């Protein structure tokens, strides 16, 4: 439709080849995931868990269940994820001071910058904030359908 394979923006009244852009996105994301894992030693799920924790630890108590839910992980996958982060010395899981049934997740380094850990999320949030309400509803609706398609193609939810 008149746009080159490397093109990422649509100009004028050009109708984008959305399927082609999605394929480019999937390939770029896979390449980025491999690169980031090699550089940091963390998987995308581990990085997401750390970002979730770092963004909340100073304002609320973060539990293992909260992290698993936020990342759409089963309880077993959430436990395995947290065990990996504990073994890497990134987090500690400690008992709650007043509720024996509850455990709290704490980062070993509270000064770790979530934007440095995961700068892509920061950039994507900024791009999303630029959308008008109409654009956000349209894009959001489409992305929910894409997410459902990806989730149904990959029913395993793990770290």
Secondary structure, 3 states (H helix, E strand, C coil): CCCCCCCCCCCCCCCCCHHHHHHHHHHHHHHHHHHHHHHHCCCHHHHHHHHHHHHHCCCCCCCHHHHHHHCCCCHHHHHHHHHHHHHCCCEEEEECCCCCCCEEEEECCCCCCHHHHCHHHHHHHHHHHCCCHHHHHHHHHHHHHHHHHHHHHCCCCCC
